[in-house]
């Protein structure tokens, strides 16, 4: 389990174990979703795009673990990996 997955589990535990107002729960659920890596979108021109905000991201995996616009965690694995 990597750090992002651990952070998501901790946030999920906070949501389920504590009495929070609906707004707090929604904010924590959004944070969990943002910490969960999502597969990038590739165009026919070999450009990568964030799956959430659809902005172009750096082509180098080691330089772009997160979208610099919206903060979404990125999953660079190919479909066959």
N, C-alpha and C positions, 0 to 999 in steps of 0.2 A: 504494500500500500504506500503510495507516494504522499508527499506533504499536502497536496491539493485534496486528495481523497480523505485524508485525516481531518483537514479543516472542514470539509463538507460534513463528515460524520459528527464532528463536535457541534457544528451549527444545528444539525438535525436534532441532536440530543437536547440542545438548549430549547428548541421549539417544542419538543414533545414533553420535556420534563418540567417546564416552568409555565406559570400562568402569564401569558403575554397578551397584550391587546392585539386586535386583528392587524393593525398597521405594523406593529413590531414583527409579527409573524410573516407578513408579506415581505418586509425588508430583508429578514433573514433568509426566506426562501429565495429571494432574488440573489442574495449573496451566495447561497449554495449553488444556484444555477450558474452564476458567473465563475465560480471556482471549478466547476466541472468542465474539463476540456471538451471542446466541440470540434469536430472535423472541419478543416478549412475547405473553402470552395475554390476550385481551380477553373480558370477560363481556358478557352482554346489557345490563348496567347501565353500560356504558362504563368499567369499572374494569379497570386493567391489572394483570397478575400475572406474577411472575418464572417463567420456564420451568423453573427448577431447584427452588427451595424453595417455589414457589407462593404466596409472600407478596405482598400488594398493594404496588405501587410507585407513586411519584409520577406524576401524569398529564402533567407537563411534560417533554418530551424532553430539553431542554437542562439540566434539573436531575437527570436520572436516567440516566446512562450506565452505571451499575452498580447492582445490587440492594444496598440498604444492609444487608440481613440476611446474605446469603451471599456477596456480592461478584461474582456472575455478571455479565459484560458483557452489556448489553441491546441488541437491535436493534429500533428503533422503526419501521422501514420497514413500510408496508402491503403486503399481498400483491401489489398491482398495481404497486408501485414497482420 
